[in-house]
């Protein structure tokens, strides 16, 4: 988990990062937006789009609360009651990727693409945005089925389509927070992997126009972590903790950062603080995917060995 992003990692909702842990698809607590006029839209504080209450609740359950069982329940309601909302299918695809359920990943990636295309006529901004997301998810499906060697050419063909539709969405509303959150995470994924891409430009996109703020802070923390700029990563993860203090994944991210910073600075105090944050994340392991819990436990053990080098 401390390694740099690979192309399909965006599918894991915003470990985004994620969108994600994606990453990128969700992250927000049920009492943050109390204005009923904003129900169903976790991205915008004015001129909300019709997204759907169950989809919004799932989005918040994943990214704000880090509660995956609750998110699964909300998503089952969403696909039943809000069957035309592509964000719901994108989150279902993201969870399938995290669970290594490749059949469901294929199914929900296709549904994201189909419903994104259908939405273009009534909501061109979000329709083009989720058509782009659908192509991105389909690229991840290709990589999982074909492998890196055989799948990369097809995946990059999909990536061209991703940016074609993102450009169409940006032409409609360049400052839209949902667009900039998703595109910002995508840009960061590329920036930390490709030497000619600029992570600073991607970070500026997130900070200037994306929302909600806690996902902005989390995304920037992830970027600085992967760029090995640990003091900046720590600053941003602490910002995210202030607004998503119930989310165990944010303590996991802080633990990763502290572990690397402690190793770099040879600080036993930081290593001990990292272990404390791993432990804090594990206090809510019942609401996290099993594979993620095992990963946290492995990294916690690794940190403990650094704390007791003898």
VOBA-1610 file (N, C-alpha, C; in pm, whole numbers, padded with zeros to 5 digits, always signed):
BEGIN
Unk+00081-00122+00000Unk+00000+00000+00000Unk+00084+00127+00000Unk+00212+00112+00040Unk+00296+00231+00036Unk+00359+00251-00101Unk+00337+00156-00192Unk+00393+00171-00326Unk+00316+00276-00403Unk+00374+00318-00515Unk+00306+00415-00598Unk+00185+00353-00666Unk+00092+00440-00708Unk-00028+00394-00775Unk+00006+00321-00904Unk-00067+00216-00935Unk-00068+00159-01070Unk-00199+00201-01135Unk-00211+00187-01267Unk-00326+00238-01338Unk-00459+00193-01278Unk-00479+00062-01247Unk-00610+00024-01197Unk-00637+00066-01055Unk-00538+00119-00982Unk-00560+00154-00844Unk-00662+00264-00826Unk-00684+00347-00930Unk-00786+00450-00917Unk-00923+00389-00894Unk-00939+00264-00940Unk-01067+00198-00925Unk-01098+00173-00778Unk-00997+00163-00695Unk-01021+00134-00554Unk-01057+00262-00484Unk-01174+00307-00471Unk-01226+00428-00423Unk-01137+00527-00359Unk-01089+00613-00369Unk-01001+00708-00322Unk-00893+00686-00237Unk-00833+00553-00248Unk-00710+00525-00168Unk-00603+00589-00243Unk-00895+00655-00388Unk-00881+00741-00449Unk-00768+00729-00463Unk-00766+00642-00362Unk-00748+00659-00370Unk-00739+00644-00449Unk-00774+00682-00458Unk-00805+00642-00459Unk-00853+00661-00516Unk-01069+00701-00640Unk-01148+00704-00656Unk-01142+00655-00655Unk-01060+00523-00544Unk-01096+00529-00538Unk-01142+00492-00539Unk-00969+00442-00343Unk-01035+00399-00283Unk-01078+00460-00338Unk-01057+00587-00518Unk-01100+00623-00560Unk-01119+00634-00542Unk-01024+00496-00626Unk-01051+00558-00569Unk-01133+00644-00579Unk-01182+00649-00588Unk-01226+00778-00638Unk-01377+00788-00636Unk-01443+00694-00601Unk-01587+00696-00615Unk-01659+00753-00496Unk-01603+00766-00372Unk-01686+00806-00260Unk-01616+00843-00132Unk-01684+00913-00029Unk-01618+00935+00101Unk-01680+01030+00201Unk-01803+01028+00253Unk-01856+01149+00319Unk-01964+01125+00430Unk-01962+01210+00625Unk-02060+01161+00725Unk-02197+01217+00701Unk-02292+01140+00744Unk-02429+01167+00701Unk-02482+01301+00750Unk-02416+01362+00848Unk-02470+01488+00901Unk-02396+01610+00848Unk-02310+01595+00748Unk-02231+01711+00704Unk-02315+01809+00625Unk-02403+01755+00537Unk-02489+01844+00459Unk-02630+01835+00515Unk-02672+01935+00589Unk-02802+01929+00655Unk-02907+02008+00579Unk-02869+02085+00480Unk-02965+02161+00400Unk-03040+02066+00308Unk-03173+02050+00326Unk-03244+01952+00244Unk-03239+01980+00096Unk-03213+02104+00056Unk-03207+02133-00087Unk-03086+02070-00152Unk-02989+02026-00070Unk-02868+01965-00125Unk-02873+01813-00120Unk-02986+01756-00077Unk-02994+01610-00064Unk-02959+01543-00196Unk-02873+01441-00188Unk-02838+01366-00307Unk-02717+01416-00380Unk-02654+01524-00339Unk-02536+01575-00408Unk-02426+01606-00306Unk-02328+01517-00291Unk-02222+01539-00193Unk-02110+01630-00242Unk-02120+01681-00364Unk-02011+01758-00423Unk-02034+01909-00421Unk-02158+01954-00432Unk-02186+02095-00460Unk-02265+02160-00346Unk-02221+02278-00306Unk-02296+02352-00204Unk-02393+02452-00265Unk-02395+02458-00397Unk-02496+02538-00466Unk-02521+02474-00603Unk-02639+02500-00658Unk-02680+02440-00785Unk-02655+02289-00787Unk-02713+02216-00690Unk-02690+02071-00685Unk-02750+01999-00804Unk-02690+01887-00839Unk-02743+01800-00943Unk-02824+01689-00877Unk-02914+01629-00954Unk-02993+01518-00903Unk-02909+01390-00907Unk-02866+01345-00792Unk-02783+01224-00785Unk-02859+01111-00716Unk-02927+01139-00608Unk-03003+01035-00539Unk-02956+01016-00397Unk-03051+01007-00305Unk-03017+01000-00163Unk-02941+00872-00127Unk-02979+00757-00186Unk-02911+00632-00153Unk-02769+00631-00207Unk-02751+00686-00326Unk-02616+00695-00383Unk-02530+00788-00298Unk-02587+00901-00257Unk-02512+00993-00172Unk-02475+00927-00040Unk-02570+00853+00020Unk-02543+00787+00148Unk-02431+00684+00134Unk-02430+00611+00023Unk-02322+00514-00001Unk-02188+00583-00016Unk-02189+00694-00088Unk-02068+00772-00111Unk-02008+00818+00022Unk-02095+00869+00109Unk-02049+00916+00239Unk-02004+00800+00328Unk-02076+00688+00319Unk-02039+00573+00402Unk-01899+00524+00369Unk-01864+00523+00241Unk-01730+00478+00204Unk-01624+00578+00245Unk-01639+00701+00201Unk-01527+00794+00212Unk-01525+00879+00337Unk-01640+00907+00392Unk-01641+00986+00514Unk-01633+00897+00636Unk-01701+00781+00629Unk-01707+00693+00744Unk-01617+00571+00733Unk-01575+00535+00611Unk-01497+00413+00592Unk-01576+00290+00634Unk-01706+00291+00608Unk-01794+00183+00651Unk-01845+00109+00527Unk-01775+00004+00489Unk-01805-00065+00363Unk-01933-00149+00370Unk-01961-00219+00480Unk-02090-00291+00485Unk-02210-00198+00470Unk-02205-00081+00535Unk-02313+00016+00519Unk-02322+00063+00375Unk-02208+00087+00313Unk-02207+00131+00173Unk-02270+00027+00082Unk-02240-00099+00106Unk-02299-00206+00025Unk-02451-00205+00037Unk-02502-00183+00159Unk-02647-00181+00178Unk-02709-00062+00104Unk-02646+00054+00116Unk-02697+00172+00046Unk-02693+00153-00105Unk-02588+00088-00154Unk-02577+00070-00298Unk-02680-00027-00352Unk-02715-00127-00273Unk-02823-00217-00316Unk-02953-00138-00332Unk-02978-00047-00239Unk-03096+00039-00250Unk-03083+00134-00369Unk-02963+00183-00391Unk-02942+00281-00499Unk-02970+00220-00636Unk-02917+00101-00660Unk-02937+00043-00794Unk-03083+00002-00815Unk-03157-00014-00705Unk-03299-00044-00715Unk-03384+00081-00733Unk-03354+00184-00651Unk-03438+00304-00650Unk-03384+00415-00741Unk-03256+00412-00771Unk-03192+00515-00853Unk-03114+00448-00965Unk-03182+00368-01048Unk-03112+00279-01142Unk-03041+00349-01256Unk-03064+00478-01273Unk-03000+00551-01383Unk-02879+00633-01337Unk-02839+00620-01211Unk-02730+00700-01157Unk-02596+00628-01177Unk-02510+00679-01265Unk-02384+00608-01294Unk-02287+00605-01176Unk-02294+00703-01087Unk-02203+00702-00972Unk-02225+00578-00886Unk-02350+00533-00873Unk-02378+00413-00794Unk-02306+00292-00854Unk-02311+00279-00986Unk-02245+00165-01051Unk-02092+00178-01045Unk-02043+00301-01051Unk-01898+00321-01038Unk-01850+00276-00901Unk-01929+00307-00797Unk-01892+00262-00663Unk-01903+00111-00650Unk-02005+00052-00712Unk-02017-00094-00710Unk-01895-00158-00778Unk-01851-00098-00889Unk-01733-00148-00958Unk-01609-00135-00870Unk-01599-00023-00801Unk-01485+00001-00713Unk-01479-00103-00602Unk-01593-00132-00540Unk-01597-00232-00434Unk-01565-00371-00489Unk-01613-00400-00609Unk-01583-00529-00671Unk-01433-00543-00695Unk-01369-00434-00738Unk-01224-00438-00757Unk-01153-00467-00626Unk-01196-00398-00520Unk-01135-00420-00390Unk-01153-00562-00340Unk-01264-00625-00377Unk-01292-00763-00336Unk-01239-00866-00434Unk-01170-00820-00539Unk-01117-00907-00644Unk-01227-00989-00711Unk-01345-00929-00722Unk-01457-00994-00790Unk-01460-00942-00933Unk-01385-01010-01020Unk-01363-00957-01155Unk-01489-00962-01240Unk-01576-01058-01213Unk-01702-01065-01289Unk-01788-00943-01259Unk-01803-00909-01131Unk-01882-00791-01095Unk-01813-00663-01141Unk-01681-00662-01137Unk-01610-00544-01188Unk-01648-00520-01333Unk-01650-00625-01413Unk-01688-00610-01553Unk-01830-00564-01570Unk-01921-00624-01492Unk-02062-00589-01502Unk-02086-00443-01467Unk-02033-00398-01355Unk-02063-00263-01308Unk-01982-00157-01382Unk-01868-00194-01435Unk-01795-00100-01522Unk-01878-00070-01646Unk-01935-00176-01705Unk-02018-00158-01824Unk-02142-00076-01792Unk-02203-00102-01676Unk-02322-00026-01637Unk-02288+00121-01612Unk-02171+00148-01556Unk-02127+00287-01538Unk-02120+00357-01673Unk-02057+00291-01770Unk-02043+00348-01903Unk-02180+00369-01969Unk-02264+00267-01963Unk-02396+00277-02027Unk-02479+00389-01967Unk-02481+00399-01835Unk-02564+00501-01771Unk-02503+00639-01781Unk-02371+00647-01791Unk-02309+00775-01820Unk-02351+00826-01957Unk-02349+00737-02055Unk-02389+00775-02191Unk-02537+00817-02195Unk-02623+00745-02123Unk-02764+00780-02119Unk-02787+00917-02056Unk-02703+00952-01958Unk-02722+01076-01883Unk-02683+01200-01964Unk-02607+01182-02070Unk-02557+01297-02146Unk-02671+01386-02194Unk-02782+01328-02234Unk-02892+01408-02290Unk-02958+01497-02185Unk-02969+01451-02060Unk-03036+01528-01956Unk-02941+01606-01867Unk-02819+01557-01849Unk-02718+01624-01766Unk-02583+01607-01836Unk-02555+01691-01937Unk-02434+01670-02018Unk-02304+01670-01937Unk-02297+01753-01834Unk-02175+01758-01753Unk-02146+01623-01689Unk-02242+01573-01611Unk-02220+01448-01541Unk-02225+01329-01637Unk-02303+01340-01743Unk-02307+01232-01841Unk-02171+01210-01905Unk-02108+01317-01950Unk-01974+01304-02008Unk-01872+01261-01904Unk-01886+01313-01782Unk-01793+01277-01675Unk-01797+01127-01649Unk-01916+01070-01636Unk-01924+00928-01602Unk-01910+00837-01723Unk-01925+00890-01842Unk-01882+00814-01959Unk-01730+00799-01955Unk-01661+00906-01915Unk-01515+00898-01897Unk-01479+00797-01788Unk-01550+00803-01675Unk-01523+00709-01566Unk-01548+00566-01612Unk-01657+00545-01688Unk-01686+00412-01739Unk-01574+00358-01826Unk-01520+00441-01914Unk-01408+00397-01997Unk-01286+00367-01911Unk-01265+00446-01806Unk-01152+00420-01716Unk-01166+00285-01648Unk-01287+00258-01598Unk-01312+00130-01532Unk-01298+00014-01630Unk-01344+00034-01753Unk-01330-00070-01855Unk-01182-00097-01883Unk-01099+00007-01876Unk-00955-00013-01891Unk-00899-00099-01779Unk-00950-00078-01657Unk-00907-00161-01545Unk-00950-00306-01565Unk-01069-00327-01622Unk-01115-00462-01651Unk-01020-00530-01749Unk-00979-00458-01853Unk-00886-00514-01952Unk-00756-00557-01884Unk-00704-00472-01795Unk-00577-00505-01729Unk-00590-00628-01641Unk-00704-00641-01571Unk-00721-00758-01484Unk-00737-00886-01565Unk-00798-00876-01682Unk-00822-00996-01764Unk-00703-01033-01850Unk-00636-00932-01904Unk-00530-00957-02001Unk-00391-00951-01940Unk-00379-00892-01821Unk-00248-00873-01762Unk-00182-00747-01815Unk-00074-00708-01751Unk-00009-00582-01787Unk+00048-00584-01928Unk+00117-00692-01964Unk+00185-00696-02094Unk+00084-00686-02208Unk-00018-00768-02204Unk-00115-00771-02314Unk-00221-00662-02301Unk-00248-00619-02178Unk-00360-00528-02157Unk-00328-00381-02170Unk-00201-00344-02156Unk-00166-00201-02155Unk-00207-00129-02283Unk-00182-00184-02404Unk-00224-00110-02524Unk-00374-00081-02527Unk-00456-00180-02488Unk-00600-00157-02485Unk-00638-00057-02376Unk-00570-00067-02262Unk-00600+00023-02151Unk-00569+00168-02190Unk-00459+00189-02260Unk-00425+00325-02299Unk-00517+00376-02408Unk-00572+00286-02490Unk-00674+00327-02585Unk-00797+00377-02511Unk-00833+00307-02404Unk-00943+00353-02320Unk-00910+00487-02255Unk-00785+00503-02215Unk-00745+00627-02149Unk-00763+00747-02239Unk-00739+00729-02368Unk-00763+00839-02462Unk-00910+00878-02464Unk-00997+00776-02458Unk-01140+00804-02453Unk-01179+00871-02321Unk-01114+00831-02214Unk-01139+00895-02084Unk-01119+01045-02096Unk-01005+01085-02149Unk-00975+01228-02155Unk-01056+01300-02263Unk-01100+01229-02364Unk-01189+01289-02463Unk-01319+01334-02395Unk-01377+01247-02313Unk-01503+01281-02247Unk-01482+01376-02130Unk-01369+01366-02062Unk-01340+01465-01958Unk-01328+01605-02019Unk-01268+01614-02136Unk-01258+01745-02204Unk-01396+01799-02238Unk-01488+01711-02279Unk-01624+01755-02309Unk-01693+01807-02183Unk-01674+01737-02071Unk-01733+01783-01945Unk-01672+01916-01903Unk-01540+01928-01920Unk-01472+02051-01879Unk-01517+02170-01965Unk-01551+02144-02090Unk-01599+02252-02176Unk-01734+02305-02128Unk-01810+02223-02059Unk-01941+02264-02006Unk-01926+02344-01877Unk-01840+02297-01787Unk-01822+02366-01658Unk-01685+02333-01603Unk-01587+02416-01637Unk-01449+02386-01603Unk-01423+02385-01454Unk-01504+02458-01377Unk-01480+02469-01233Unk-01570+02377-01150Unk-01640+02286-01214Unk-01731+02198-01139Unk-01655+02113-01039Unk-01701+02106-00912Unk-01624+02034-00809Unk-01618+01883-00829Unk-01726+01821-00877Unk-01724+01677-00900Unk-01627+01642-01012Unk-01633+01718-01120Unk-01540+01697-01230Unk-01396+01713-01184Unk-01367+01818-01109Unk-01230+01844-01069Unk-01180+01746-00964Unk-01270+01692-00883Unk-01228+01589-00788Unk-01183+01464-00864Unk-01266+01418-00956Unk-01233+01295-01029Unk-01114+01316-01121Unk-01115+01425-01196Unk-01003+01450-01287Unk-00874+01476-01209Unk-00887+01543-01095Unk-00769+01567-01012Unk-00705+01437-00964Unk-00788+01342-00920Unk-00735+01213-00877Unk-00671+01139-00994Unk-00737+01143-01110Unk-00678+01077-01227Unk-00544+01139-01263Unk-00539+01270-01263Unk-00415+01339-01297Unk-00303+01305-01198Unk-00340+01293-01070Unk-00239+01258-00970Unk-00185+01118-00993Unk-00273+01026-01030Unk-00228+00890-01060Unk-00122+00890-01170Unk-00149+00967-01273Unk-00053+00973-01383Unk+00073+01048-01341Unk+00055+01154-01262Unk+00169+01239-01227Unk+00272+01167-01141Unk+00226+01076-01055Unk+00322+01006-00970Unk+00385+00886-01041Unk+00339+00857-01163Unk+00394+00744-01239Unk+00469+00783-01364Unk+00434+00898-01423Unk+00494+00938-01550Unk+00584+01059-01528Unk+00709+01052-01575Unk+00805+01157-01545Unk+00772+01292-01608Unk+00690+01292-01715Unk+00661+01418-01782Unk+00535+01485-01729Unk+00463+01419-01639Unk+00340+01477-01583Unk+00372+01560-01460Unk+00289+01659-01432Unk+00315+01751-01322Unk+00220+01726-01206Unk+00272+01672-01094Unk+00185+01653-00978Unk+00138+01786-00919Unk+00221+01889-00929Unk+00181+02018-00872Unk+00058+02075-00943Unk+00048+02054-01073Unk-00068+02101-01147Unk-00193+02025-01104Unk-00178+01894-01085Unk-00292+01814-01040Unk-00335+01855-00900Unk-00240+01881-00813Unk-00272+01925-00677Unk-00345+02058-00679Unk-00300+02149-00766Unk-00368+02279-00777Unk-00512+02261-00822Unk-00536+02171-00915Unk-00673+02145-00962Unk-00761+02104-00844Unk-00711+02013-00764Unk-00788+01967-00649Unk-00813+02082-00551Unk-00709+02155-00517Unk-00722+02257-00413Unk-00809+02374-00457Unk-00806+02407-00585Unk-00877+02527-00630Unk-01024+02502-00661Unk-01058+02384-00713Unk-01194+02366-00765Unk-01266+02240-00723Unk-01199+02146-00658Unk-01263+02020-00624Unk-01335+02028-00490Unk-01425+01935-00468Unk-01498+01923-00342Unk-01552+01780-00336Unk-01579+01733-00215Unk-01571+01796-00083Unk-01427+01807-00035Unk-01408+01898+00060Unk-01274+01934+00102Unk-01198+01817+00163Unk-01267+01731+00238Unk-01193+01622+00303Unk-01136+01524+00201Unk-01201+01509+00085Unk-01143+01425-00019Unk-01031+01496-00092Unk-01040+01628-00099Unk-00929+01706-00154Unk-00805+01685-00066Unk-00822+01704+00066Unk-00709+01689+00158Unk-00653+01547+00154Unk-00741+01450+00146Unk-00697+01310+00143Unk-00621+01282+00013Unk-00671+01331-00099Unk-00605+01308-00226Unk-00467+01371-00231Unk-00455+01493-00178Unk-00325+01560-00177Unk-00229+01487-00084Unk-00280+01439+00029Unk-00195+01361+00120Unk-00144+01234+00051Unk-00232+01167-00023Unk-00189+01047-00098Unk-00081+01081-00200Unk-00101+01193-00268Unk-00003+01232-00370Unk+00133+01260-00307Unk+00134+01337-00199Unk+00262+01368-00134Unk+00326+01242-00074Unk+00243+01151-00024Unk+00297+01024+00026Unk+00372+00951-00085Unk+00308+00939-00202Unk+00368+00864-00311Unk+00485+00938-00374Unk+00491+01069-00357Unk+00605+01147-00403Unk+00716+01153-00298Unk+00691+01085-00184Unk+00787+01079-00072Unk+00812+01217-00009Unk+00713+01302-00020Unk+00720+01434+00044Unk+00637+01425+00172Unk+00695+01356+00271Unk+00619+01313+00387Unk+00572+01425+00480Unk+00650+01529+00504Unk+00597+01637+00589Unk+00471+01701+00531Unk+00470+01724+00399Unk+00349+01779+00336Unk+00233+01680+00344Unk+00264+01551+00323Unk+00160+01449+00334Unk+00098+01448+00473Unk+00181+01462+00574Unk+00133+01462+00713Unk+00043+01582+00738Unk+00080+01697+00684Unk-00002+01817+00700Unk-00142+01795+00644Unk-00150+01737+00526Unk-00280+01722+00461Unk-00362+01608+00522Unk-00296+01502+00567Unk-00374+01395+00630Unk-00433+01443+00762Unk-00360+01530+00831Unk-00415+01586+00955Unk-00535+01676+00927Unk-00532+01747+00816Unk-00649+01826+00777Unk-00769+01735+00753Unk-00745+01623+00684Unk-00855+01531+00654Unk-00912+01469+00782Unk-00826+01442+00878Unk-00871+01384+01004Unk-00967+01479+01077Unk-00944+01607+01066Unk-01030+01703+01135Unk-01175+01693+01088Unk-01198+01653+00964Unk-01334+01650+00910Unk-01385+01508+00886Unk-01299+01407+00898Unk-01343+01268+00883Unk-01282+01183+00994Unk-01299+01227+01117Unk-01233+01162+01231Unk-01287+01024+01261Unk-01401+00987+01203Unk-01458+00854+01227Unk-01413+00751+01124Unk-01336+00793+01026Unk-01298+00704+00917Unk-01166+00632+00949Unk-01169+00499+00965Unk-01045+00428+00999Unk-00938+00436+00891Unk-00979+00451+00765Unk-00881+00455+00657Unk-00791+00577+00665Unk-00841+00686+00720Unk-00758+00806+00727Unk-00647+00789+00831Unk-00674+00710+00937Unk-00569+00679+01035Unk-00467+00581+00977Unk-00515+00493+00891Unk-00424+00403+00820Unk-00329+00484+00731Unk-00383+00581+00659Unk-00299+00665+00574Unk-00199+00743+00659Unk-00245+00798+00771Unk-00152+00872+00858Unk-00043+00779+00911Unk-00080+00656+00944Unk+00018+00560+00994Unk+00124+00531+00888Unk+00082+00514+00763Unk+00177+00490+00655Unk+00276+00605+00642Unk+00224+00727+00647Unk+00309+00845+00632Unk+00408+00855+00747Unk+00359+00836+00870Unk+00446+00844+00987Unk+00552+00735+00985Unk+00514+00617+00939Unk+00611+00508+00932Unk+00726+00544+00838Unk+00692+00596+00720Unk+00797+00632+00624Unk+00880+00750+00673Unk+00813+00847+00733Unk+00885+00964+00784Unk+00975+00925+00900Unk+00924+00837+00988Unk+01004+00791+01100Unk+01126+00712+01056Unk+01105+00630+00951Unk+01219+00554+00898Unk+01322+00649+00837Unk+01274+00749+00763Unk+01365+00844+00698Unk+01444+00925+00800Unk+01375+00969+00905Unk+01439+01055+01005Unk+01496+00977+01123Unk+01485+00844+01116Unk+01533+00756+01224Unk+01472+00799+01359Unk+01341+00821+01357Unk+01270+00868+01476Unk+01183+00756+01533Unk+01222+00702+01648Unk+01141+00600+01713Unk+01007+00657+01760Unk+01005+00785+01795Unk+00879+00845+01838Unk+00776+00844+01724Unk+00820+00876+01604Unk+00728+00873+01490Unk+00683+00731+01458Unk+00774+00635+01470Unk+00737+00496+01447Unk+00630+00453+01548Unk+00649+00492+01673Unk+00550+00458+01775Unk+00416+00524+01746Unk+00419+00647+01698Unk+00294+00715+01662Unk+00229+00647+01543Unk+00312+00599+01450Unk+00257+00524+01336Unk+00184+00399+01386Unk+00246+00325+01477Unk+00183+00204+01531Unk+00051+00238+01599Unk+00048+00349+01672Unk-00076+00390+01738Unk-00186+00419+01637Unk-00149+00475+01521Unk-00250+00503+01418Unk-00293+00377+01344Unk-00200+00283+01323Unk-00242+00153+01270Unk-00345+00090+01364Unk-00315+00095+01494Unk-00406+00035+01592Unk-00542+00106+01592Unk-00540+00238+01576Unk-00666+00312+01573Unk-00749+00271+01452Unk-00684+00250+01339Unk-00757+00204+01221Unk-00817+00067+01244Unk-00743-00019+01313Unk-00789-00157+01334Unk-00901-00168+01437Unk-00925-00063+01515Unk-01037-00068+01610Unk-01170-00078+01536Unk-01172-00040+01407Unk-01295-00048+01328Unk-01278-00145+01212Unk-01202-00251+01235Unk-01175-00344+01125Unk-01301-00416+01077Unk-01403-00422+01161Unk-01526-00491+01119Unk-01597-00420+01005Unk-01566-00291+00985Unk-01633-00219+00877Unk-01544-00202+00754Unk-01427-00266+00755Unk-01334-00258+00642Unk-01330-00392+00568Unk-01295-00389+00439Unk-01278-00515+00365Unk-01170-00602+00428Unk-01190-00734+00423Unk-01097-00826+00487Unk-00954-00814+00437Unk-00937-00800+00305Unk-00802-00788+00250Unk-00733-00661+00298Unk-00810-00553+00314Unk-00752-00429+00363Unk-00709-00444+00508Unk-00789-00513+00589Unk-00753-00536+00728Unk-00621-00614+00735Unk-00608-00717+00653Unk-00483-00796+00653Unk-00364-00710+00613Unk-00385-00619+00516Unk-00277-00531+00474Unk-00236-00437+00587Unk-00335-00381+00656Unk-00304-00292+00769Unk-00226-00369+00876Unk-00269-00490+00904Unk-00201-00571+01006Unk-00057-00601+00965Unk-00035-00630+00837Unk+00102-00655+00791Unk+00190-00531+00807Unk+00134-00417+00768Unk+00213-00293+00778Unk+00235-00254+00923Unk+00141-00286+01008Unk+00157-00260+01152Unk+00270-00344+01207Unk+00275-00473+01168Unk+00383-00562+01212Unk+00519-00514+01163Unk+00520-00464+01039Unk+00645-00411+00984Unk+00694-00291+01064Unk+00599-00203+01100Unk+00634-00086+01181Unk+00684-00128+01318Unk+00623-00231+01376Unk+00665-00279+01507Unk+00806-00334+01502Unk+00843-00398+01390Unk+00980-00449+01378Unk+01081-00336+01370Unk+01040-00222+01311Unk+01127-00104+01309Unk+01141-00045+01448Unk+01035-00059+01527Unk+01036-00005+01663Unk+01118-00092+01757Unk+01138-00219+01719Unk+01216-00311+01800Unk+01321-00379+01711Unk+01421-00301+01667Unk+01515-00354+01569Unk+01597-00472+01617Unk+01606-00487+01748Unk+01683-00600+01798Unk+01613-00730+01777
//
